[in-house]
Amino acid sequence: MDICRATRESPSLALGVSPRGATALLATARAWAWLTGRDYVIPDDVKALALPTLRHRVQLRPEAEMEGVTADSVINAILAHVPVPR
């Protein structure tokens, strides 16, 4: 939830991840964990699937787009700054 909330607060994004996007990230992380033989999700699962799950769910501000910012770079920066829950 903190990752998705951070996309809504990002100055580079006009549109952040919706609640459905947050649900999609949870579902893909759960599926990835199951495919790798675990019945629980670890932070690395979320990080591995954040870009493919969220990149098309955000919209850059025109100013950021003109500066060469990409959705991937914004999401990577958010992943780097949002603390891992304990």
PyMOL Python script that loads the backbone (N, CA, C, O; Angstrom):
from pymol import cmd

cmd.read_pdbstr("""\
ATOM      1  N   MET A   1       0.821  -1.187   0.000  1.00  0.00           N
ATOM      2  CA  MET A   1       0.000   0.000   0.000  1.00  0.00           C
ATOM      3  C   MET A   1       0.865   1.251   0.000  1.00  0.00           C
ATOM      4  O   MET A   1       0.517   2.243  -0.640  1.00  0.00           O
ATOM      5  N   ASP A   2       1.988   1.216   0.709  1.00  0.00           N
ATOM      6  CA  ASP A   2       2.854   2.390   0.763  1.00  0.00           C
ATOM      7  C   ASP A   2       3.432   2.722  -0.608  1.00  0.00           C
ATOM      8  O   ASP A   2       3.599   3.894  -0.945  1.00  0.00           O
ATOM      9  N   ILE A   3       3.731   1.711  -1.386  1.00  0.00           N
ATOM     10  CA  ILE A   3       4.263   1.937  -2.734  1.00  0.00           C
ATOM     11  C   ILE A   3       3.212   2.621  -3.594  1.00  0.00           C
ATOM     12  O   ILE A   3       3.510   3.601  -4.277  1.00  0.00           O
ATOM     13  N   CYS A   4       2.008   2.122  -3.567  1.00  0.00           N
ATOM     14  CA  CYS A   4       0.935   2.707  -4.379  1.00  0.00           C
ATOM     15  C   CYS A   4       0.575   4.106  -3.904  1.00  0.00           C
ATOM     16  O   CYS A   4       0.288   4.984  -4.718  1.00  0.00           O
ATOM     17  N   ARG A   5       0.589   4.321  -2.589  1.00  0.00           N
ATOM     18  CA  ARG A   5       0.321   5.657  -2.054  1.00  0.00           C
ATOM     19  C   ARG A   5       1.410   6.641  -2.505  1.00  0.00           C
ATOM     20  O   ARG A   5       1.120   7.797  -2.817  1.00  0.00           O
ATOM     21  N   ALA A   6       2.646   6.179  -2.536  1.00  0.00           N
ATOM     22  CA  ALA A   6       3.745   7.041  -2.956  1.00  0.00           C
ATOM     23  C   ALA A   6       3.610   7.453  -4.424  1.00  0.00           C
ATOM     24  O   ALA A   6       4.033   8.547  -4.797  1.00  0.00           O
ATOM     25  N   THR A   7       3.028   6.596  -5.255  1.00  0.00           N
ATOM     26  CA  THR A   7       2.826   6.991  -6.655  1.00  0.00           C
ATOM     27  C   THR A   7       1.808   8.113  -6.758  1.00  0.00           C
ATOM     28  O   THR A   7       1.910   8.967  -7.638  1.00  0.00           O
ATOM     29  N   ARG A   8       0.829   8.118  -5.866  1.00  0.00           N
ATOM     30  CA  ARG A   8      -0.188   9.174  -5.892  1.00  0.00           C
ATOM     31  C   ARG A   8       0.362  10.501  -5.392  1.00  0.00           C
ATOM     32  O   ARG A   8      -0.176  11.559  -5.717  1.00  0.00           O
ATOM     33  N   GLU A   9       1.431  10.450  -4.605  1.00  0.00           N
ATOM     34  CA  GLU A   9       2.033  11.656  -4.052  1.00  0.00           C
ATOM     35  C   GLU A   9       3.254  12.125  -4.829  1.00  0.00           C
ATOM     36  O   GLU A   9       3.826  13.163  -4.498  1.00  0.00           O
ATOM     37  N   SER A  10       3.661  11.396  -5.840  1.00  0.00           N
ATOM     38  CA  SER A  10       4.861  11.733  -6.609  1.00  0.00           C
ATOM     39  C   SER A  10       4.645  12.992  -7.437  1.00  0.00           C
ATOM     40  O   SER A  10       3.640  13.105  -8.138  1.00  0.00           O
ATOM     41  N   PRO A  11       5.574  13.936  -7.367  1.00  0.00           N
ATOM     42  CA  PRO A  11       5.440  15.159  -8.163  1.00  0.00           C
ATOM     43  C   PRO A  11       5.621  14.926  -9.668  1.00  0.00           C
ATOM     44  O   PRO A  11       5.263  15.787 -10.472  1.00  0.00           O
ATOM     45  N   SER A  12       6.165  13.790 -10.047  1.00  0.00           N
ATOM     46  CA  SER A  12       6.376  13.489 -11.464  1.00  0.00           C
ATOM     47  C   SER A  12       5.164  12.859 -12.124  1.00  0.00           C
ATOM     48  O   SER A  12       5.100  12.763 -13.350  1.00  0.00           O
ATOM     49  N   LEU A  13       4.203  12.429 -11.320  1.00  0.00           N
ATOM     50  CA  LEU A  13       3.056  11.709 -11.866  1.00  0.00           C
ATOM     51  C   LEU A  13       1.777  12.533 -11.767  1.00  0.00           C
ATOM     52  O   LEU A  13       1.482  13.138 -10.736  1.00  0.00           O
ATOM     53  N   ALA A  14       1.035  12.540 -12.854  1.00  0.00           N
ATOM     54  CA  ALA A  14      -0.281  13.177 -12.854  1.00  0.00           C
ATOM     55  C   ALA A  14      -1.323  12.218 -12.307  1.00  0.00           C
ATOM     56  O   ALA A  14      -2.324  12.639 -11.729  1.00  0.00           O
ATOM     57  N   LEU A  15      -1.086  10.938 -12.491  1.00  0.00           N
ATOM     58  CA  LEU A  15      -2.024   9.912 -12.044  1.00  0.00           C
ATOM     59  C   LEU A  15      -1.223   8.755 -11.457  1.00  0.00           C
ATOM     60  O   LEU A  15      -0.380   8.163 -12.131  1.00  0.00           O
ATOM     61  N   GLY A  16      -1.495   8.442 -10.196  1.00  0.00           N
ATOM     62  CA  GLY A  16      -0.810   7.344  -9.526  1.00  0.00           C
ATOM     63  C   GLY A  16      -1.579   6.051  -9.653  1.00  0.00           C
ATOM     64  O   GLY A  16      -2.581   5.975 -10.363  1.00  0.00           O
ATOM     65  N   VAL A  17      -1.108   5.046  -8.967  1.00  0.00           N
ATOM     66  CA  VAL A  17      -1.719   3.717  -9.015  1.00  0.00           C
ATOM     67  C   VAL A  17      -3.038   3.737  -8.245  1.00  0.00           C
ATOM     68  O   VAL A  17      -3.120   4.272  -7.139  1.00  0.00           O
ATOM     69  N   SER A  18      -4.055   3.152  -8.845  1.00  0.00           N
ATOM     70  CA  SER A  18      -5.385   3.086  -8.238  1.00  0.00           C
ATOM     71  C   SER A  18      -5.453   1.931  -7.236  1.00  0.00           C
ATOM     72  O   SER A  18      -4.533   1.116  -7.164  1.00  0.00           O
ATOM     73  N   PRO A  19      -6.535   1.861  -6.469  1.00  0.00           N
ATOM     74  CA  PRO A  19      -6.698   0.698  -5.578  1.00  0.00           C
ATOM     75  C   PRO A  19      -6.699  -0.637  -6.334  1.00  0.00           C
ATOM     76  O   PRO A  19      -6.200  -1.642  -5.827  1.00  0.00           O
ATOM     77  N   ARG A  20      -7.253  -0.641  -7.534  1.00  0.00           N
ATOM     78  CA  ARG A  20      -7.209  -1.873  -8.342  1.00  0.00           C
ATOM     79  C   ARG A  20      -5.778  -2.223  -8.724  1.00  0.00           C
ATOM     80  O   ARG A  20      -5.428  -3.401  -8.800  1.00  0.00           O
ATOM     81  N   GLY A  21      -4.950  -1.216  -8.963  1.00  0.00           N
ATOM     82  CA  GLY A  21      -3.542  -1.463  -9.251  1.00  0.00           C
ATOM     83  C   GLY A  21      -2.825  -2.061  -8.055  1.00  0.00           C
ATOM     84  O   GLY A  21      -1.981  -2.945  -8.206  1.00  0.00           O
ATOM     85  N   ALA A  22      -3.164  -1.576  -6.862  1.00  0.00           N
ATOM     86  CA  ALA A  22      -2.574  -2.133  -5.640  1.00  0.00           C
ATOM     87  C   ALA A  22      -2.981  -3.593  -5.469  1.00  0.00           C
ATOM     88  O   ALA A  22      -2.168  -4.430  -5.078  1.00  0.00           O
ATOM     89  N   THR A  23      -4.243  -3.892  -5.764  1.00  0.00           N
ATOM     90  CA  THR A  23      -4.727  -5.262  -5.694  1.00  0.00           C
ATOM     91  C   THR A  23      -4.020  -6.141  -6.719  1.00  0.00           C
ATOM     92  O   THR A  23      -3.692  -7.293  -6.436  1.00  0.00           O
ATOM     93  N   ALA A  24      -3.787  -5.599  -7.901  1.00  0.00           N
ATOM     94  CA  ALA A  24      -3.079  -6.353  -8.938  1.00  0.00           C
ATOM     95  C   ALA A  24      -1.647  -6.654  -8.513  1.00  0.00           C
ATOM     96  O   ALA A  24      -1.145  -7.750  -8.765  1.00  0.00           O
ATOM     97  N   LEU A  25      -0.984  -5.697  -7.873  1.00  0.00           N
ATOM     98  CA  LEU A  25       0.381  -5.928  -7.397  1.00  0.00           C
ATOM     99  C   LEU A  25       0.395  -7.024  -6.340  1.00  0.00           C
ATOM    100  O   LEU A  25       1.280  -7.880  -6.350  1.00  0.00           O
ATOM    101  N   LEU A  26      -0.555  -7.008  -5.446  1.00  0.00           N
ATOM    102  CA  LEU A  26      -0.654  -8.054  -4.429  1.00  0.00           C
ATOM    103  C   LEU A  26      -0.895  -9.421  -5.073  1.00  0.00           C
ATOM    104  O   LEU A  26      -0.261 -10.408  -4.699  1.00  0.00           O
ATOM    105  N   ALA A  27      -1.804  -9.474  -6.032  1.00  0.00           N
ATOM    106  CA  ALA A  27      -2.128 -10.745  -6.686  1.00  0.00           C
ATOM    107  C   ALA A  27      -0.933 -11.301  -7.458  1.00  0.00           C
ATOM    108  O   ALA A  27      -0.671 -12.502  -7.403  1.00  0.00           O
ATOM    109  N   THR A  28      -0.212 -10.449  -8.170  1.00  0.00           N
ATOM    110  CA  THR A  28       0.946 -10.943  -8.924  1.00  0.00           C
ATOM    111  C   THR A  28       2.061 -11.373  -7.982  1.00  0.00           C
ATOM    112  O   THR A  28       2.752 -12.354  -8.257  1.00  0.00           O
ATOM    113  N   ALA A  29       2.249 -10.660  -6.879  1.00  0.00           N
ATOM    114  CA  ALA A  29       3.278 -11.054  -5.909  1.00  0.00           C
ATOM    115  C   ALA A  29       2.926 -12.392  -5.269  1.00  0.00           C
ATOM    116  O   ALA A  29       3.804 -13.228  -5.055  1.00  0.00           O
ATOM    117  N   ARG A  30       1.650 -12.597  -4.964  1.00  0.00           N
ATOM    118  CA  ARG A  30       1.225 -13.887  -4.402  1.00  0.00           C
ATOM    119  C   ARG A  30       1.440 -15.021  -5.403  1.00  0.00           C
ATOM    120  O   ARG A  30       1.904 -16.103  -5.045  1.00  0.00           O
ATOM    121  N   ALA A  31       1.099 -14.755  -6.653  1.00  0.00           N
ATOM    122  CA  ALA A  31       1.285 -15.773  -7.692  1.00  0.00           C
ATOM    123  C   ALA A  31       2.762 -16.104  -7.869  1.00  0.00           C
ATOM    124  O   ALA A  31       3.128 -17.273  -7.991  1.00  0.00           O
ATOM    125  N   TRP A  32       3.604 -15.084  -7.881  1.00  0.00           N
ATOM    126  CA  TRP A  32       5.050 -15.291  -8.026  1.00  0.00           C
ATOM    127  C   TRP A  32       5.600 -16.113  -6.857  1.00  0.00           C
ATOM    128  O   TRP A  32       6.406 -17.023  -7.050  1.00  0.00           O
ATOM    129  N   ALA A  33       5.156 -15.782  -5.656  1.00  0.00           N
ATOM    130  CA  ALA A  33       5.601 -16.539  -4.484  1.00  0.00           C
ATOM    131  C   ALA A  33       5.188 -18.001  -4.611  1.00  0.00           C
ATOM    132  O   ALA A  33       5.981 -18.899  -4.327  1.00  0.00           O
ATOM    133  N   TRP A  34       3.965 -18.238  -5.032  1.00  0.00           N
ATOM    134  CA  TRP A  34       3.480 -19.614  -5.185  1.00  0.00           C
ATOM    135  C   TRP A  34       4.282 -20.359  -6.252  1.00  0.00           C
ATOM    136  O   TRP A  34       4.628 -21.526  -6.074  1.00  0.00           O
ATOM    137  N   LEU A  35       4.577 -19.668  -7.373  1.00  0.00           N
ATOM    138  CA  LEU A  35       5.345 -20.302  -8.447  1.00  0.00           C
ATOM    139  C   LEU A  35       6.768 -20.634  -8.022  1.00  0.00           C
ATOM    140  O   LEU A  35       7.382 -21.550  -8.568  1.00  0.00           O
ATOM    141  N   THR A  36       7.292 -19.900  -7.057  1.00  0.00           N
ATOM    142  CA  THR A  36       8.644 -20.179  -6.577  1.00  0.00           C
ATOM    143  C   THR A  36       8.648 -21.097  -5.359  1.00  0.00           C
ATOM    144  O   THR A  36       9.683 -21.290  -4.722  1.00  0.00           O
ATOM    145  N   GLY A  37       7.482 -21.664  -5.038  1.00  0.00           N
ATOM    146  CA  GLY A  37       7.417 -22.672  -4.001  1.00  0.00           C
ATOM    147  C   GLY A  37       7.166 -22.168  -2.591  1.00  0.00           C
ATOM    148  O   GLY A  37       7.407 -22.894  -1.627  1.00  0.00           O
ATOM    149  N   ARG A  38       6.689 -20.945  -2.454  1.00  0.00           N
ATOM    150  CA  ARG A  38       6.400 -20.399  -1.126  1.00  0.00           C
ATOM    151  C   ARG A  38       4.911 -20.113  -0.998  1.00  0.00           C
ATOM    152  O   ARG A  38       4.229 -19.862  -1.992  1.00  0.00           O
ATOM    153  N   ASP A  39       4.417 -20.152   0.222  1.00  0.00           N
ATOM    154  CA  ASP A  39       3.018 -19.787   0.444  1.00  0.00           C
ATOM    155  C   ASP A  39       2.920 -18.426   1.141  1.00  0.00           C
ATOM    156  O   ASP A  39       1.908 -18.112   1.768  1.00  0.00           O
ATOM    157  N   TYR A  40       3.980 -17.626   1.022  1.00  0.00           N
ATOM    158  CA  TYR A  40       4.018 -16.290   1.592  1.00  0.00           C
ATOM    159  C   TYR A  40       4.803 -15.370   0.654  1.00  0.00           C
ATOM    160  O   TYR A  40       5.658 -15.825  -0.106  1.00  0.00           O
ATOM    161  N   VAL A  41       4.503 -14.086   0.717  1.00  0.00           N
ATOM    162  CA  VAL A  41       5.144 -13.091  -0.137  1.00  0.00           C
ATOM    163  C   VAL A  41       6.271 -12.427   0.632  1.00  0.00           C
ATOM    164  O   VAL A  41       6.124 -12.100   1.810  1.00  0.00           O
ATOM    165  N   ILE A  42       7.396 -12.229  -0.040  1.00  0.00           N
ATOM    166  CA  ILE A  42       8.511 -11.491   0.548  1.00  0.00           C
ATOM    167  C   ILE A  42       8.668 -10.173  -0.214  1.00  0.00           C
ATOM    168  O   ILE A  42       8.175 -10.055  -1.336  1.00  0.00           O
ATOM    169  N   PRO A  43       9.337  -9.192   0.366  1.00  0.00           N
ATOM    170  CA  PRO A  43       9.503  -7.903  -0.312  1.00  0.00           C
ATOM    171  C   PRO A  43      10.137  -8.015  -1.705  1.00  0.00           C
ATOM    172  O   PRO A  43       9.817  -7.223  -2.591  1.00  0.00           O
ATOM    173  N   ASP A  44      11.016  -8.972  -1.901  1.00  0.00           N
ATOM    174  CA  ASP A  44      11.639  -9.133  -3.216  1.00  0.00           C
ATOM    175  C   ASP A  44      10.619  -9.519  -4.286  1.00  0.00           C
ATOM    176  O   ASP A  44      10.794  -9.177  -5.455  1.00  0.00           O
ATOM    177  N   ASP A  45       9.556 -10.224  -3.900  1.00  0.00           N
ATOM    178  CA  ASP A  45       8.495 -10.555  -4.851  1.00  0.00           C
ATOM    179  C   ASP A  45       7.813  -9.282  -5.342  1.00  0.00           C
ATOM    180  O   ASP A  45       7.575  -9.109  -6.538  1.00  0.00           O
ATOM    181  N   VAL A  46       7.506  -8.404  -4.408  1.00  0.00           N
ATOM    182  CA  VAL A  46       6.846  -7.142  -4.755  1.00  0.00           C
ATOM    183  C   VAL A  46       7.760  -6.303  -5.636  1.00  0.00           C
ATOM    184  O   VAL A  46       7.313  -5.741  -6.635  1.00  0.00           O
ATOM    185  N   LYS A  47       9.032  -6.215  -5.275  1.00  0.00           N
ATOM    186  CA  LYS A  47       9.980  -5.425  -6.064  1.00  0.00           C
ATOM    187  C   LYS A  47      10.147  -5.991  -7.473  1.00  0.00           C
ATOM    188  O   LYS A  47      10.247  -5.235  -8.440  1.00  0.00           O
ATOM    189  N   ALA A  48      10.177  -7.301  -7.589  1.00  0.00           N
ATOM    190  CA  ALA A  48      10.364  -7.938  -8.898  1.00  0.00           C
ATOM    191  C   ALA A  48       9.187  -7.685  -9.826  1.00  0.00           C
ATOM    192  O   ALA A  48       9.359  -7.605 -11.042  1.00  0.00           O
ATOM    193  N   LEU A  49       7.998  -7.559  -9.262  1.00  0.00           N
ATOM    194  CA  LEU A  49       6.800  -7.428 -10.088  1.00  0.00           C
ATOM    195  C   LEU A  49       6.231  -6.020 -10.141  1.00  0.00           C
ATOM    196  O   LEU A  49       5.243  -5.788 -10.836  1.00  0.00           O
ATOM    197  N   ALA A  50       6.819  -5.090  -9.435  1.00  0.00           N
ATOM    198  CA  ALA A  50       6.281  -3.727  -9.409  1.00  0.00           C
ATOM    199  C   ALA A  50       6.303  -3.073 -10.796  1.00  0.00           C
ATOM    200  O   ALA A  50       5.304  -2.490 -11.217  1.00  0.00           O
ATOM    201  N   LEU A  51       7.410  -3.161 -11.493  1.00  0.00           N
ATOM    202  CA  LEU A  51       7.485  -2.517 -12.816  1.00  0.00           C
ATOM    203  C   LEU A  51       6.498  -3.102 -13.824  1.00  0.00           C
ATOM    204  O   LEU A  51       5.723  -2.350 -14.414  1.00  0.00           O
ATOM    205  N   PRO A  52       6.502  -4.419 -14.039  1.00  0.00           N
ATOM    206  CA  PRO A  52       5.556  -4.934 -15.035  1.00  0.00           C
ATOM    207  C   PRO A  52       4.095  -4.770 -14.636  1.00  0.00           C
ATOM    208  O   PRO A  52       3.220  -4.713 -15.500  1.00  0.00           O
ATOM    209  N   THR A  53       3.824  -4.696 -13.336  1.00  0.00           N
ATOM    210  CA  THR A  53       2.441  -4.573 -12.888  1.00  0.00           C
ATOM    211  C   THR A  53       1.965  -3.127 -12.853  1.00  0.00           C
ATOM    212  O   THR A  53       0.786  -2.862 -13.091  1.00  0.00           O
ATOM    213  N   LEU A  54       2.863  -2.185 -12.560  1.00  0.00           N
ATOM    214  CA  LEU A  54       2.439  -0.805 -12.324  1.00  0.00           C
ATOM    215  C   LEU A  54       2.771   0.191 -13.427  1.00  0.00           C
ATOM    216  O   LEU A  54       2.144   1.248 -13.492  1.00  0.00           O
ATOM    217  N   ARG A  55       3.734  -0.107 -14.295  1.00  0.00           N
ATOM    218  CA  ARG A  55       4.213   0.906 -15.247  1.00  0.00           C
ATOM    219  C   ARG A  55       3.112   1.445 -16.161  1.00  0.00           C
ATOM    220  O   ARG A  55       3.142   2.617 -16.536  1.00  0.00           O
ATOM    221  N   HIS A  56       2.163   0.621 -16.516  1.00  0.00           N
ATOM    222  CA  HIS A  56       1.092   1.097 -17.400  1.00  0.00           C
ATOM    223  C   HIS A  56      -0.082   1.686 -16.614  1.00  0.00           C
ATOM    224  O   HIS A  56      -1.061   2.138 -17.207  1.00  0.00           O
ATOM    225  N   ARG A  57       0.014   1.683 -15.299  1.00  0.00           N
ATOM    226  CA  ARG A  57      -1.070   2.192 -14.465  1.00  0.00           C
ATOM    227  C   ARG A  57      -0.801   3.605 -13.955  1.00  0.00           C
ATOM    228  O   ARG A  57      -1.619   4.155 -13.217  1.00  0.00           O
ATOM    229  N   VAL A  58       0.312   4.193 -14.328  1.00  0.00           N
ATOM    230  CA  VAL A  58       0.629   5.560 -13.919  1.00  0.00           C
ATOM    231  C   VAL A  58       0.683   6.460 -15.151  1.00  0.00           C
ATOM    232  O   VAL A  58       0.903   5.997 -16.270  1.00  0.00           O
ATOM    233  N   GLN A  59       0.482   7.733 -14.922  1.00  0.00           N
ATOM    234  CA  GLN A  59       0.556   8.709 -16.010  1.00  0.00           C
ATOM    235  C   GLN A  59       1.505   9.820 -15.598  1.00  0.00           C
ATOM    236  O   GLN A  59       1.332  10.453 -14.556  1.00  0.00           O
ATOM    237  N   LEU A  60       2.509  10.046 -16.432  1.00  0.00           N
ATOM    238  CA  LEU A  60       3.492  11.090 -16.153  1.00  0.00           C
ATOM    239  C   LEU A  60       2.907  12.476 -16.380  1.00  0.00           C
ATOM    240  O   LEU A  60       2.024  12.659 -17.218  1.00  0.00           O
ATOM    241  N   ARG A  61       3.405  13.445 -15.628  1.00  0.00           N
ATOM    242  CA  ARG A  61       3.063  14.836 -15.902  1.00  0.00           C
ATOM    243  C   ARG A  61       3.786  15.240 -17.190  1.00  0.00           C
ATOM    244  O   ARG A  61       4.890  14.760 -17.450  1.00  0.00           O
ATOM    245  N   PRO A  62       3.188  16.102 -17.987  1.00  0.00           N
ATOM    246  CA  PRO A  62       3.837  16.514 -19.236  1.00  0.00           C
ATOM    247  C   PRO A  62       5.227  17.114 -19.011  1.00  0.00           C
ATOM    248  O   PRO A  62       6.141  16.900 -19.808  1.00  0.00           O
ATOM    249  N   GLU A  63       5.377  17.867 -17.917  1.00  0.00           N
ATOM    250  CA  GLU A  63       6.690  18.479 -17.631  1.00  0.00           C
ATOM    251  C   GLU A  63       7.753  17.405 -17.382  1.00  0.00           C
ATOM    252  O   GLU A  63       8.887  17.520 -17.847  1.00  0.00           O
ATOM    253  N   ALA A  64       7.373  16.375 -16.653  1.00  0.00           N
ATOM    254  CA  ALA A  64       8.316  15.295 -16.361  1.00  0.00           C
ATOM    255  C   ALA A  64       8.657  14.524 -17.628  1.00  0.00           C
ATOM    256  O   ALA A  64       9.802  14.125 -17.839  1.00  0.00           O
ATOM    257  N   GLU A  65       7.654  14.323 -18.461  1.00  0.00           N
ATOM    258  CA  GLU A  65       7.877  13.601 -19.713  1.00  0.00           C
ATOM    259  C   GLU A  65       8.838  14.380 -20.616  1.00  0.00           C
ATOM    260  O   GLU A  65       9.698  13.791 -21.271  1.00  0.00           O
ATOM    261  N   MET A  66       8.689  15.691 -20.644  1.00  0.00           N
ATOM    262  CA  MET A  66       9.579  16.523 -21.463  1.00  0.00           C
ATOM    263  C   MET A  66      11.009  16.499 -20.934  1.00  0.00           C
ATOM    264  O   MET A  66      11.957  16.687 -21.697  1.00  0.00           O
ATOM    265  N   GLU A  67      11.169  16.269 -19.630  1.00  0.00           N
ATOM    266  CA  GLU A  67      12.507  16.195 -19.032  1.00  0.00           C
ATOM    267  C   GLU A  67      13.136  14.814 -19.197  1.00  0.00           C
ATOM    268  O   GLU A  67      14.271  14.596 -18.774  1.00  0.00           O
ATOM    269  N   GLY A  68      12.416  13.891 -19.802  1.00  0.00           N
ATOM    270  CA  GLY A  68      12.954  12.559 -20.048  1.00  0.00           C
ATOM    271  C   GLY A  68      12.686  11.554 -18.945  1.00  0.00           C
ATOM    272  O   GLY A  68      13.243  10.456 -18.954  1.00  0.00           O
ATOM    273  N   VAL A  69      11.845  11.917 -18.001  1.00  0.00           N
ATOM    274  CA  VAL A  69      11.493  10.993 -16.926  1.00  0.00           C
ATOM    275  C   VAL A  69      10.596   9.901 -17.494  1.00  0.00           C
ATOM    276  O   VAL A  69       9.733  10.170 -18.328  1.00  0.00           O
ATOM    277  N   THR A  70      10.801   8.681 -17.044  1.00  0.00           N
ATOM    278  CA  THR A  70       9.958   7.565 -17.487  1.00  0.00           C
ATOM    279  C   THR A  70       9.193   7.004 -16.296  1.00  0.00           C
ATOM    280  O   THR A  70       9.557   7.232 -15.142  1.00  0.00           O
ATOM    281  N   ALA A  71       8.141   6.276 -16.589  1.00  0.00           N
ATOM    282  CA  ALA A  71       7.370   5.631 -15.527  1.00  0.00           C
ATOM    283  C   ALA A  71       8.252   4.652 -14.756  1.00  0.00           C
ATOM    284  O   ALA A  71       8.143   4.545 -13.534  1.00  0.00           O
ATOM    285  N   ASP A  72       9.119   3.943 -15.461  1.00  0.00           N
ATOM    286  CA  ASP A  72      10.019   3.004 -14.800  1.00  0.00           C
ATOM    287  C   ASP A  72      10.946   3.702 -13.811  1.00  0.00           C
ATOM    288  O   ASP A  72      11.167   3.200 -12.709  1.00  0.00           O
ATOM    289  N   SER A  73      11.485   4.848 -14.195  1.00  0.00           N
ATOM    290  CA  SER A  73      12.398   5.554 -13.298  1.00  0.00           C
ATOM    291  C   SER A  73      11.664   6.064 -12.057  1.00  0.00           C
ATOM    292  O   SER A  73      12.223   6.046 -10.961  1.00  0.00           O
ATOM    293  N   VAL A  74      10.435   6.512 -12.216  1.00  0.00           N
ATOM    294  CA  VAL A  74       9.657   6.979 -11.069  1.00  0.00           C
ATOM    295  C   VAL A  74       9.356   5.812 -10.131  1.00  0.00           C
ATOM    296  O   VAL A  74       9.514   5.935  -8.916  1.00  0.00           O
ATOM    297  N   ILE A  75       8.926   4.692 -10.684  1.00  0.00           N
ATOM    298  CA  ILE A  75       8.602   3.530  -9.847  1.00  0.00           C
ATOM    299  C   ILE A  75       9.855   3.002  -9.163  1.00  0.00           C
ATOM    300  O   ILE A  75       9.804   2.639  -7.988  1.00  0.00           O
ATOM    301  N   ASN A  76      10.975   2.952  -9.873  1.00  0.00           N
ATOM    302  CA  ASN A  76      12.234   2.509  -9.250  1.00  0.00           C
ATOM    303  C   ASN A  76      12.643   3.429  -8.110  1.00  0.00           C
ATOM    304  O   ASN A  76      13.107   2.958  -7.071  1.00  0.00           O
ATOM    305  N   ALA A  77      12.476   4.736  -8.290  1.00  0.00           N
ATOM    306  CA  ALA A  77      12.809   5.680  -7.218  1.00  0.00           C
ATOM    307  C   ALA A  77      11.899   5.470  -6.011  1.00  0.00           C
ATOM    308  O   ALA A  77      12.349   5.541  -4.867  1.00  0.00           O
ATOM    309  N   ILE A  78      10.636   5.217  -6.266  1.00  0.00           N
ATOM    310  CA  ILE A  78       9.695   4.962  -5.171  1.00  0.00           C
ATOM    311  C   ILE A  78      10.075   3.678  -4.442  1.00  0.00           C
ATOM    312  O   ILE A  78      10.056   3.638  -3.211  1.00  0.00           O
ATOM    313  N   LEU A  79      10.421   2.625  -5.193  1.00  0.00           N
ATOM    314  CA  LEU A  79      10.826   1.369  -4.555  1.00  0.00           C
ATOM    315  C   LEU A  79      12.084   1.556  -3.710  1.00  0.00           C
ATOM    316  O   LEU A  79      12.246   0.895  -2.684  1.00  0.00           O
ATOM    317  N   ALA A  80      12.963   2.439  -4.128  1.00  0.00           N
ATOM    318  CA  ALA A  80      14.194   2.681  -3.388  1.00  0.00           C
ATOM    319  C   ALA A  80      13.944   3.469  -2.098  1.00  0.00           C
ATOM    320  O   ALA A  80      14.697   3.337  -1.133  1.00  0.00           O
ATOM    321  N   HIS A  81      12.884   4.288  -2.083  1.00  0.00           N
ATOM    322  CA  HIS A  81      12.658   5.153  -0.930  1.00  0.00           C
ATOM    323  C   HIS A  81      11.595   4.660   0.047  1.00  0.00           C
ATOM    324  O   HIS A  81      11.602   5.062   1.211  1.00  0.00           O
ATOM    325  N   VAL A  82      10.700   3.816  -0.390  1.00  0.00           N
ATOM    326  CA  VAL A  82       9.665   3.297   0.519  1.00  0.00           C
ATOM    327  C   VAL A  82      10.299   2.207   1.382  1.00  0.00           C
ATOM    328  O   VAL A  82      10.853   1.244   0.853  1.00  0.00           O
ATOM    329  N   PRO A  83      10.222   2.351   2.694  1.00  0.00           N
ATOM    330  CA  PRO A  83      10.839   1.344   3.556  1.00  0.00           C
ATOM    331  C   PRO A  83      10.104   0.010   3.483  1.00  0.00           C
ATOM    332  O   PRO A  83       8.890  -0.046   3.284  1.00  0.00           O
ATOM    333  N   VAL A  84      10.869  -1.052   3.647  1.00  0.00           N
ATOM    334  CA  VAL A  84      10.314  -2.401   3.650  1.00  0.00           C
ATOM    335  C   VAL A  84       9.608  -2.619   4.984  1.00  0.00           C
ATOM    336  O   VAL A  84      10.201  -2.373   6.034  1.00  0.00           O
ATOM    337  N   PRO A  85       8.352  -3.075   4.970  1.00  0.00           N
ATOM    338  CA  PRO A  85       7.660  -3.308   6.239  1.00  0.00           C
ATOM    339  C   PRO A  85       8.301  -4.447   7.044  1.00  0.00           C
ATOM    340  O   PRO A  85       8.862  -5.387   6.480  1.00  0.00           O
ATOM    341  N   ARG A  86       8.208  -4.343   8.324  1.00  0.00           N
ATOM    342  CA  ARG A  86       8.805  -5.373   9.209  1.00  0.00           C
ATOM    343  C   ARG A  86       7.737  -6.185   9.862  1.00  0.00           C
ATOM    344  O   ARG A  86       8.038  -7.093  10.636  1.00  0.00           O
TER     345      ARG A  86
END
""", "prot")
cmd.dss("prot")
cmd.show_as("cartoon", "prot")
cmd.util.cbc("prot")
cmd.orient("prot")
